[in-house]
Amino acid sequence: MGKLYVVGIGPGGLDYMTLKAVKAIEESEVIVGYTKYIEFINPLIKDKAVVSTGMRGEVERCKQALELAKDKVVSIVSTGDAGIYGMAGLILEMREDEEVEVIPGVTASSAAASIVGAPLMHDNCNISLSDLMTPYDLIKKRVSLAAEGDFIISLYNPKSHGRPLYLKECMDIIRNHRQGNTPVAVVKNALRDGEKSTIFTLETFDDSEVDMFSIVIIGNSKSYIKDGQFITPRGYQV
């Protein structure tokens, strides 16, 4: 009898994988994933069989993983948490009678937040600016409502060559609800090779170095910068 692990491998550095994720990969006979994600965990794969596909091959990867899991132990991997913009939902939609276990991981907003301070200490949300799965009008509506509701906002997939202006437009929406001194962090390659972070304010924000490997975190009305750290108070009386 086979089994399929849907594994969140975290931000990409092996130090930030959960023990359970490592154990699932070690137990698996086959590893399935996007080529770049396979590279992140290459030291753990050793002589296991690998099935990898390029970008936008998600449905095919899930089909192959489920088929293999009928009689093998398989791990299909996602960066971050498999249930946040990862493979968990699609696998559960497509599964029939295969045994599936979802293993959580450190998501990108948490990884990025740890680098710049403690910006996510109060109510917060993740919004992807990619319109491959969601109409852009709906994305803008979600950004507007999150800003109006004073949520800390983490923007995933913030900027690409195909949509260079979405981030600027969404930041303009947020400016309608936030002061110019609101902290904004840009973290690229969080907790892996090539990591880089910069803290701006809404007034000074520059998106020139933002790309698909970046997370942009916008504070709420109480967020501030102290000694170079981005902090959102939880509300404790200090």
N, C-alpha and C positions, 0 to 999 in steps of 0.2 A: 504494500500500500504506500503510495507516495504522499507528499505533503508540499505545500507551497508557502514559503515565508515571504511576506512583503516587507522588505527591510528598509527602514530609514537609516542611512549611513551617516547622518549629520552633515556638517558643512564641507567635509572633504578631507579633513585631517584625521588620521587614525586615532589620535589621542582623544578625539571628541565623539567616538562611537560608543554606544552602550555595550556593556558586557554581553547582554542578550543578543545584540546584533552580531557581534563577533562570533558568538557561539553558533548562531544560525548559519552564518556563512561557512564556518568550519565544518558543520554537520552536513551541509548541502553537497550533492553530487554535481549539480549544474548551477551556474550563476548566469542570470539574465539581466541585461541592462543597457542603457545608452553607453556608447563607446567611452565617452569622457568619464562617466561615473565608474565604469569598470577600472579605468586607470587609477582612480583614487584608492581603490582597495586591492590593487594588484598584489601587494605583499601577502595578502590573506588567501589569495586564490590558489596559488601553487599549481598543482597539476589537475585541477578541476576542469571540467568541460565548461566552455563559455559561449553564450549566445548574445551577440551585441548588434545593435542597429544604430543608425544615425538619428539626428533630430527628426521629430514628427513621426517616428516609427512606433509610437506608444501602443496603438491597437495591436499591431503585429507582434510586438514584444509580449504583450499580455496573452495573446492567443498561444504563442509558443510556450510560454511559461506554464499555462494551465494544461496544455497537452502533455508536456514533459512531466508534470506533477501527478499524472495518473499512476505512474509506477516508479517515480524517482523523487528524491528530496531535492527541492529547487528553491533558490532564493532569487527573487526579482528585486533589484535595488533602485532606490531613489535617493538623491541627496536630500538633506534636511529631514523632515518627517514625511513618511510615505503617505500620510493622510492629509497633508497640506500641499496642494498643487503636485502631488505625487501619484503613484500607481495604485494606491489602496482602493480608491473608489471605483476605478475602472475594472480592476480585478474582481471586486465583489459584485459589480453589475454583470460581468461576463461569466462568472463561475456557475457550474452546474452542481456536481456532487464532490468536487475536489475539496480536500481539507486545506483550509487557508488560515494562517495566523499573521496578523499585522503587528509589526514590531516598530514602536515609535523611535524617533530620533530628534536631535536638536535642530529646530527649524532655523531658517536664515535670519529672521528678525531677532531671535534670541541670541544667535551667534554674533550678529552685528552689534546688538545692544551691549553685550558684555565688553566689547572693545572700547566703546566711547563713554561708558559710565553705567547709569541705571535709568534709561529713558522710558522703559515700559512698566514702571512701577504702579501705574493706575490703569484704568480701562483703556484698552487699545485694540486695534484691528489691523489686519493685513489686507491689502488691495493690490491685485496684479493689474498693471497697465497694458498687458498683452491683450489684444483684441482678437486673437486666434479663436478663442472659445466664448468670448463675451463681447457683445456690441459696445462700441466706444461710448455711445450715449449713455448706456447703463453704467459703464465704468465712471464716467463723469458724475452721474447722479449719486453713486455710492461715495465718491470722494467728497462731494458737496455735503451730503447728509452726515458723513463721519466728521467732517470739519465743523459743521453746525452743532453736532452733538458733543464737541470738545473731546473726541477720542484722540489719543496718540495714534498716528497713522504710520504704518510701515508699508512702503511701496515696493513691491516685487516687480521684476522685469520692467524697470522704469524707463529704459530708453534703448532703442535699436536703430539701425540704419533705415529700416522700413517705416518707423514711426518716430522721427526725431523730435517732433513738437509736442507729443502727448504729455511729457513730464512738465514742460513749461506751462502748458495750458492747465494742467491739474494743480500745479503750484499756484497759479493765478486764482484758481477757484478757492484754494485754501486761504490765500491772503485776504479774501473777503470776510473771513471769520476769525483771523488770528492777527495779533500785533506783529509789527516788523521785527521785534527782538525775540520772537519765538525761535528756540534752537532747532536746527536741522542738521542731521548727521548723514554723511555719505560714507558707506563702508564698502570697499571692493575686495572680493576674495576673502571674506571673513574667515578667520581661523585656518587658513591654508596658505600655500606659497603665493607670494605676490600681494599679500594683505596691505591695504592702504586705507586710512580713514581721515576724514576732514570734518570739522564741526563749523557750520555756518549759522547765520540767522536767516529768517525769511527775507529780510532786507538785503543781505549780502550773498544769498545763495547763487552758486554758479554750477550749472549742470554740464560743463564742458568735458569733464572726465567721467561722467556717469555712463555706464553701459549695462549690458545684460547680466554681468557678474556683480553688480552693485545692488545694495539695499539703501533706500532713502528713508530715514526716520524723521518725522515731523512731530515736535512736542505738542502738548496741550497748553491751555492758557496759564498753567502754573509751572510749566517746565522752565528751567534756567540752567546757566552754565556756571560752575564753580571750579576754580583751579583747573580749567581745561576739561572738566568732566560734565557730561550732559546728564542732568538729574531731573526726574519728575517726582515731586513729593507724593507719598502715599496718603499723607494727612496726619501723621503722628505729631503730637505736640512735643517739640524738642526744647 
